[in-house]
Amino acid sequence: MQVIDYKCPNCGSGMVYDSESGMLSCHSCGRQDNIETLPDPLAAANPTFTGDEAKEYHCNSCGAVILTEAETTATTCSFCGSGVVLGDRLTGKLAPAQVIPFAISKEEAMTTFRKWCRNGLLTPKGFMTADRIKGITGIYVPFWLYDLNNQIEVQAKATKVKSYTRGDYHITETSHFDVYRNIRLNYVKVPIDAAAKMNDELMDKLEPFPYNQLKSFKTPYLAGYIAEKYSYTDKELFPRVKEKISSYIDAYIQSTMSGYSSVNYTNKQIDTRSVRADYVLLPVWVVHYDYNRLEHTFAMNGQTGKVVGKPPISKAKVTAWFAGISGISLLSLKLISWSMGGGFW
């Protein structure tokens, strides 16, 4: 069992990853260390953890028992607040290949969320004040990034319709075509979240993440945050990634058949293969908001600040909005009638 924490060599306080500087930082004395130059404590670790094992971890700072769920790979000690990384849950097959570090601090996330709430024109006034935040947690969510190769073969019946006038006759000509397409289509870094406890719809809507910010995984990036290990393997999630790209494939096929009046597929075969799948950790702020005795959950992209979730809707504001639209439409009709000599109603 390997519990990793980072103590400041100057003052002994716990060090955490600082999203603003990108350094491992001590909030007590201000020391900052470059993560890229720090030794990797997992370099010689053995992959000993399996998901169905129950293990007891102890905080290196205060000795307290660290209680975690089986999926947790990084957390904070509930007694002394030290950030700890559970090293044996990040080795072997459980070792992430890359990580996108947080670029937005907790304070910035709170400010961004409050601003987002104020922009909700149809949300209740009490919700827009954003003063009922129960908690905000920075979580490194496990994702699989797929590189996919698609071999596509399509056959279709298509028509082109041309109409013209010749003399007293209006003529319509319909030409028929047999259409064949053989397409090779590749997608890279298609993300699928691999945590059972995370809402798939919310995670999908958080995209895109800036993949140019991917860095080789090092445990200091997790210090001070919560992190989860994957619940599903890349093979288990392969059907979902195929479904995710299906609409993009269909749109591309249609783009190759533009110019026809109608297209009816007679055969369409899509062979999708996974070229590679990388296990990565992506930064997400999870906000729990209490409004009208109900808890609402929102998610924020920890790099871009994009907020997703379903806020409550004010029935009164919706009614007023529709009434306003109806009033404008009615006034427009009256003006049109008056301009055409019909007068006001």
C-alpha positions, 0 to 999 in steps of 0.5 A: 500500500503506497500513500504519497503526499508532498511535504514542503522541504522548507516548512513541512506543510502539505504541497498541492498542485497550483493551477495558476503557476502549473507548479507544485506549491506550498501555500504556507511559505510560497515554495514552488517546485517544477513538476517535470523535474520531480522524481516519480515515486511510482517508477519502481512501484508494483501493480498490486491493487485490484478493484475488488480489494478493500485496503486500509490507507493511513495518512502520512501526516497525521496517521489517520485512516483514510476512507475512500471508495474503491475507485478513488486514486487521490483524495484529501485526509478528512482529519488534517486536510493533507492531499494524498495520492494512493499510489498502488491504484495508479500502477500497472494497467491502472496507470494513466498515460496522460493528464490535462492539469487544472487551469482554473482554480477553485476561486475562479471556478466559483466566480465563473459559476456565479456568472453563469447562473446570472446569465440564466434569463429563464431561471428563478431569481433566487437561483441566479444569485448563486448563493446556495452552493453546497460544495465544489470539488475538483475531480480528475475524471478518467477518460479513454481517448480513442483513435479510430479507423473507419472503412466505409462502403456505401451504395445508393440510388440517386436522382437529379431533377431538372425543370425548365420551360420550352414554349408552352410546355413545362418539362421535368427531367429526372436522371437516375444514378447508381452511386458508390462510395468507398471511404476511409475515415479516421478520428483521433482522441475521441473522449469517453468518460470511464467513471461509473459515478459520472453522468455521461451526458454531462461529461459529453457536453463538457467537450472539447478539452484542449488536448494540446495541454495533455502532459505525461502523467505525474502524481504531483498533478493530483495533489490537492484534488480528487481523482478516480480510476476507470470503472470500464475498460476501453473494450467495454466502452468501444460500443459507446464510442462507435455510437458517438461517432456514428452521426459524424460518419453519416454527415460525412457520407452525405457530404460526398453525395451533394448535388443530387435531388434525392439519395436512397441507400441500398447498402451501407457497411461501416467497419470501425476499428480501434487503433489505440485507446489511451487512459487519461485524466481530465479536469472537472469541477463538480458543483452541488447547488441547493435550490428549493430543497432540491440539489442540482449538480453542474459540471465545469471544464477545468481548463476552459470554464465551460459549465453544463447542467440543467438549472431550474426554470421559472414558470412565471418567466417562461409565461412572460417570455411567451406572452412577450413573443406573442405580443410582438407577433400580434403587433407585427401582424397589425402593422402589416395589415395597416400597411396593406390598407387593412387598418388596425383591428 
